[in-house]
């Protein structure tokens, strides 16, 4: 039974005047405890990074860099064939940018969470995950790495003694291997059904897969996505359902302390 959990969401996912999410960042920020802030390659720009970091300060939310592939057109959901060292340099470039905006408001970098296709590539790619962990250990050793349980990213971080936060995906389906089922276009889910799924995961440590089986999913943080249709209603339902059942929502750094 989990009694304290982080609730994270991807934030600042737009570019200039274009905004992907139907829910304002301000409304989502009031629901979550950790924000994954887009850092310019898949979405985001300097003005949005500044605005979201300032909001996080106002709401007491932990901030994390959310670096992805250099793929604005595809929203970072298309895999780019590049050497691990090139990808790591892209990650460090983005992490450094967000860290400075955090410093502007007296916020430390709580975590790093890769975005989209890059997150999934690292989860399956030992060489990329090892390079990621090595680079972050040298540049921001106190920043937690968000990852999926059982992923290469988790294995590399544990081997190096680097702090991790494992995620449970509220608004995504799971297969029997414990991986999330990739969907380029996500339908509008029922908010209470998503919240009940999260409550079950906290109480039992399990999730029902697309084939109807129940599998174990260890986690410290629950993620929902700002670009999922109905994200505000989903986040509201998750927070209300968990807190009504005695589960405290706190920033990831507090949960894994």
C-alpha positions as CSV (number, residue, x, y, z in Angstrom):
1,X,0.0,0.0,0.0
2,X,1.5,3.3,-1.1
3,X,0.6,6.1,1.3
4,X,2.7,8.9,-0.4
5,X,3.1,9.4,-4.2
6,X,4.3,12.0,-6.6
7,X,2.0,13.2,-9.3
8,X,3.8,14.5,-12.4
9,X,2.7,16.1,-15.7
10,X,4.4,17.4,-18.8
11,X,4.2,21.2,-18.9
12,X,5.0,24.1,-21.2
13,X,4.3,21.9,-24.3
14,X,3.8,24.6,-26.9
15,X,6.0,26.9,-29.0
16,X,5.5,30.6,-29.3
17,X,1.8,31.2,-29.8
18,X,1.0,27.6,-30.4
19,X,-0.1,25.4,-27.5
20,X,-0.7,21.7,-27.7
21,X,-2.6,21.1,-24.4
22,X,-6.2,22.1,-24.1
23,X,-5.6,22.7,-20.4
24,X,-3.8,25.9,-19.1
25,X,-0.5,25.2,-17.3
26,X,-1.8,27.2,-14.4
27,X,-4.7,24.9,-13.9
28,X,-2.6,21.8,-14.1
29,X,0.1,23.1,-11.9
30,X,-2.4,23.4,-9.0
31,X,-3.0,19.6,-9.2
32,X,0.6,18.2,-9.5
33,X,3.7,17.9,-7.3
34,X,6.3,17.6,-10.1
35,X,6.5,19.4,-13.5
36,X,8.3,18.0,-16.5
37,X,9.1,21.2,-18.4
38,X,9.6,21.1,-22.2
39,X,13.0,22.4,-23.0
40,X,12.8,23.5,-26.6
41,X,13.5,20.5,-28.9
42,X,10.1,18.7,-29.0
43,X,8.2,21.7,-27.6
44,X,8.9,24.7,-25.4
45,X,10.9,27.9,-25.8
46,X,12.7,30.3,-23.5
47,X,9.6,32.3,-22.7
48,X,7.6,29.2,-21.8
49,X,10.4,27.7,-19.7
50,X,10.5,30.9,-17.7
51,X,6.8,31.1,-17.3
52,X,6.4,27.5,-16.2
53,X,9.4,27.7,-13.8
54,X,7.8,30.8,-12.2
55,X,4.5,28.9,-11.9
56,X,6.2,26.0,-10.2
57,X,7.8,28.3,-7.7
58,X,4.3,29.8,-7.0
59,X,2.7,26.4,-6.5
60,X,5.5,24.7,-4.6
61,X,6.0,22.1,-7.4
62,X,9.3,20.4,-8.1
63,X,10.8,21.1,-11.5
64,X,12.4,18.7,-14.0
65,X,13.9,19.1,-17.4
66,X,12.0,17.2,-20.1
67,X,14.4,16.9,-23.0
68,X,13.5,15.1,-26.2
69,X,14.6,14.5,-29.8
70,X,15.2,17.6,-31.9
71,X,11.7,17.1,-33.5
72,X,9.3,20.0,-33.2
73,X,7.3,18.8,-36.2
74,X,6.8,15.4,-34.8
75,X,6.5,16.5,-31.2
76,X,9.5,14.3,-30.3
77,X,7.5,11.1,-31.0
78,X,9.7,10.0,-33.9
79,X,12.9,8.2,-33.4
80,X,16.0,9.8,-34.7
81,X,19.0,7.6,-35.6
82,X,22.0,9.3,-33.9
83,X,25.0,8.2,-31.9
84,X,24.5,8.1,-28.1
85,X,27.1,10.8,-27.6
86,X,25.1,13.2,-30.0
87,X,21.9,12.5,-28.2
88,X,23.5,13.0,-24.8
89,X,24.8,16.4,-25.9
90,X,21.3,17.3,-27.0
91,X,20.0,16.3,-23.5
92,X,22.7,18.3,-21.7
93,X,22.0,21.4,-23.8
94,X,18.3,21.2,-22.8
95,X,18.8,20.3,-19.2
96,X,21.2,23.3,-18.8
97,X,18.7,25.7,-20.2
98,X,15.9,24.6,-17.8
99,X,18.3,24.6,-14.9
100,X,19.1,28.2,-15.4
101,X,15.5,29.3,-15.5
102,X,14.9,27.3,-12.3
103,X,17.9,29.2,-10.6
104,X,16.3,32.4,-11.6
105,X,13.4,31.6,-9.2
106,X,15.5,29.9,-6.5
107,X,14.5,26.4,-7.6
108,X,16.9,23.5,-7.8
109,X,16.6,20.9,-10.6
110,X,14.6,18.1,-9.0
111,X,14.7,15.7,-11.9
112,X,15.3,14.8,-15.5
113,X,12.7,13.0,-17.5
114,X,13.4,12.2,-21.2
115,X,10.4,12.8,-23.5
116,X,8.5,10.6,-25.9
117,X,10.5,8.5,-28.3
118,X,13.8,9.3,-26.6
119,X,12.4,8.1,-23.3
120,X,11.3,4.8,-24.9
121,X,14.6,4.4,-26.8
122,X,16.6,4.9,-23.6
123,X,14.4,2.4,-21.8
124,X,15.4,-0.3,-24.3
125,X,19.0,0.9,-25.1
126,X,21.6,0.0,-22.5
127,X,24.4,2.1,-24.1
128,X,22.2,5.2,-24.3
129,X,21.0,4.8,-20.7
130,X,24.6,4.3,-19.4
131,X,25.7,7.4,-21.3
132,X,22.8,9.4,-19.9
133,X,23.4,8.3,-16.3
134,X,27.2,9.1,-16.7
135,X,26.5,12.5,-18.1
136,X,23.9,13.5,-15.5
137,X,26.1,12.2,-12.7
138,X,28.8,14.6,-13.8
139,X,26.6,17.6,-14.4
140,X,23.7,17.4,-12.0
141,X,24.3,14.5,-9.6
142,X,21.4,15.4,-7.3
143,X,18.8,15.4,-10.1
144,X,16.6,12.3,-10.0
145,X,16.1,10.3,-13.2
146,X,12.5,9.4,-14.1
147,X,12.1,6.0,-15.7
148,X,10.0,2.9,-16.1
149,X,10.5,0.0,-13.7
150,X,12.6,-2.7,-15.3
151,X,14.0,-0.4,-18.0
152,X,17.6,-0.2,-19.1
153,X,17.5,3.3,-17.6
154,X,16.6,2.0,-14.2
155,X,19.3,-0.7,-14.4
156,X,22.0,1.8,-15.5
157,X,21.1,4.3,-12.7
158,X,21.0,1.6,-10.0
159,X,24.4,0.3,-11.1
160,X,25.8,3.8,-10.8
161,X,24.1,4.6,-7.6
162,X,22.1,7.5,-9.1
163,X,18.7,8.4,-7.7
164,X,15.7,7.3,-9.7
165,X,11.9,7.7,-9.7
166,X,9.9,5.0,-11.3
167,X,6.6,6.0,-13.0
168,X,3.1,4.7,-13.4
169,X,1.3,5.9,-16.5
170,X,-2.2,6.9,-15.6
171,X,-3.4,7.7,-19.1
172,X,-1.6,5.0,-21.1
173,X,-2.3,1.3,-21.5
174,X,0.2,-1.4,-20.5
175,X,1.1,-4.7,-22.2
176,X,2.0,-7.9,-20.4
177,X,5.7,-7.0,-20.4
178,X,5.1,-3.9,-18.3
179,X,5.7,-1.5,-21.2
180,X,3.3,1.2,-22.1
181,X,1.5,0.7,-25.4
182,X,2.6,3.4,-27.8
183,X,-0.2,5.5,-29.3
184,X,0.4,8.4,-31.6
185,X,-3.1,9.7,-31.1
186,X,-4.8,9.2,-27.7
187,X,-8.5,9.1,-27.3
188,X,-10.4,10.9,-24.4
189,X,-10.5,8.5,-21.5
190,X,-13.0,8.5,-18.6
191,X,-11.3,10.6,-15.8
192,X,-12.8,8.5,-13.0
193,X,-11.7,5.3,-14.6
194,X,-8.2,6.6,-14.8
195,X,-8.3,7.7,-11.2
196,X,-9.6,4.3,-10.1
197,X,-6.7,2.7,-12.0
198,X,-4.3,4.8,-10.1
199,X,-5.9,4.0,-6.8
200,X,-5.7,0.3,-7.5
201,X,-2.0,0.7,-8.4
202,X,-1.4,2.4,-5.1
203,X,-3.3,-0.1,-3.1
204,X,-2.3,-3.4,-4.8
205,X,0.8,-2.5,-6.9
206,X,-0.9,-3.9,-10.0
207,X,-2.4,-2.7,-13.3
208,X,-4.7,-4.5,-15.8
209,X,-3.0,-4.9,-19.2
210,X,-4.6,-4.7,-22.6
211,X,-4.9,-8.5,-22.7
212,X,-6.8,-8.5,-19.3
213,X,-4.0,-9.8,-17.1
214,X,-2.9,-8.1,-13.9
215,X,0.8,-7.4,-13.6
216,X,2.9,-5.8,-10.9
217,X,4.1,-2.2,-11.4
218,X,6.5,-0.7,-8.8
219,X,6.5,3.1,-8.9
220,X,7.0,6.3,-6.9
221,X,5.3,8.7,-9.2
222,X,2.1,8.8,-11.3
223,X,2.2,10.5,-14.7
224,X,-0.6,12.0,-16.7
225,X,0.0,13.9,-19.9
226,X,-1.1,17.5,-20.6
227,X,-1.8,16.7,-24.2
228,X,-4.2,13.8,-23.4
229,X,-7.7,15.0,-24.2
230,X,-9.4,15.9,-20.9
231,X,-6.1,16.3,-19.0
232,X,-7.5,18.8,-16.5
233,X,-10.4,16.5,-15.6
234,X,-8.1,13.5,-15.4
235,X,-5.7,15.3,-13.1
236,X,-8.5,16.6,-10.9
237,X,-10.0,13.1,-10.6
238,X,-6.7,11.5,-9.8
239,X,-5.8,14.0,-7.1
240,X,-9.3,13.9,-5.5
241,X,-9.5,10.1,-5.5
242,X,-6.0,9.6,-4.0
243,X,-6.3,12.2,-1.3
244,X,-9.9,11.0,-0.4
245,X,-8.4,7.6,0.2
246,X,-5.6,8.8,2.5
247,X,-2.8,9.0,-0.1
248,X,-0.5,12.0,0.2
249,X,0.7,13.7,-3.0
250,X,4.2,15.2,-2.6
251,X,7.1,16.1,-4.9
252,X,9.3,13.2,-6.1
253,X,12.3,14.3,-4.0
254,X,10.1,13.9,-0.8
255,X,8.7,10.6,-1.8
256,X,12.0,8.9,-2.4
257,X,13.8,10.6,0.5
